[in-house]
Amino acid sequence: MIRNAIVIGGGIGGLAVATALAKSGVAVTLCERATEITEVGAGLQISPNGLAVLRALGLEEALLRSGAVEAQAVVLADYRRSGEVARLDLTRLRHQRYLFVHRADLVALLEKSARQANVSVTLGAQATQISPGDPPQVRFADGSQARAELIVCADGLHSVGRRALLPEAKPFFTGQVAWRALVPASNAAPEARVTMAPGRHIVSYPLRGGRLINLVAVQERDAWADEGWHHADDPANLRAAFADVTGPVAELLERVERVNLWGLFRHEVAPVWARGGVALLGDAAHPTLPFLAQGANLALEDAWVLARTVAEGKPLAQYEALRKPRAARVIAAANGNAWKYHLPQGPLRLAAHTALRLGSRIAPGLMMRQFNWLYGYDVTKAS
């Protein structure tokens, strides 16, 4: 069995795998390039498959106490018509919770859990080179080096570890950009609202007990924007892109004071996830577009499977074999989701919305069962 490990990256995936490895008896050092483990304001959705991992780590109830909102529904709405196009009733997910979570709250909870599991956290440690081998080695920006039996690279889109295992493959711009913003609220309804418009859509849902609304707005356009969502933009640009939207979301847009913009790029699922004692996890292995809200959930699933593989003394190749098909299926579903929200005005849009409306009213259970493969999967119980 592997006795010691270095985890690169102090985000959700890195903290989760560090905790899971430490709880299985591995001596873990987590290295984070920032001088503190923190997240700027942003929301995320923890669906039942991701929550299963947090539950297994003993964090579900603490997450609920932190202000996570237990979701009741996903509402699909038209940008010009009043009422609902369709409603997905999340209470039909039997014995499963679907949560809206402030990313900073989850990161703080995971960091506390990692430290309690005796993970050694090193801040201000920027990894610049990973060398697979026996043992693998990491070099840092200050010139120092470290070795361990296992190096887990949970260092995101521009992973140093991914470059070490694979020839560099350039991502391509999808022709879509996205804005993210937080708006103060009061007792917001525990549901996500997807406002669909030609070539655009907006997702909104509550955070922190309904005191905030998280907005993610996506627009198709030729103008390119940098990847990564820490680029400040003028809220007027967001409002201009959705100037013809009516209904509840229009009022939310007027209240946006700060917003970030990023370009949506598509990356291939890494053909190799593990070699020479180095393993990729989360976005480092399989970046996903935000059209199925599964980025954090996939990283949590990865963390559990990798830790279990190590605890059972099995080769890292088994981790890759178990995770790659699942990740590829989820990412393919996310890639194909945007067009459903962006249909142009005309017969196709009318027919699609009519079908959604009828399905929601006549067979609501059937509409939810189409997600069983995704939400009903519990990686902590899978063989």
Secondary structure, 3 states (H helix, E strand, C coil): CCCEEEEECCCHHHHHHHHHHHHCCCEEEEEECCCCCCCCCCEEEECHHHHHHHHHCCCHHHHHHCCCEECCEEEEEECCCCCCCEEEEHHHCCCCCCEEEEHHHHHHHHHHHHHHCCCEEEECCCEEEEECCCCCEEEECCCCEEECCEEEECCCCCCHHHHHHCCCCCCEEEEEEEEEEEEECCCCCCEEEEEEECCEEEEEEEEHHHCEEEEEEEEECCCCCCCCCCEEECHHHHHHHCCCCCCHHHHHHHCCCCEEEEEEEECCCCCCCEECCEEECHHHCCCCCCCCCCHHHHHHHHHHHHHHHHHCCCCHHHHHHHHHHHHHHHHHHHHCCHHHHCCCCCHHHHHHHHHHHHHHHHCHHHHHHCCHHHHCCCCCCCC
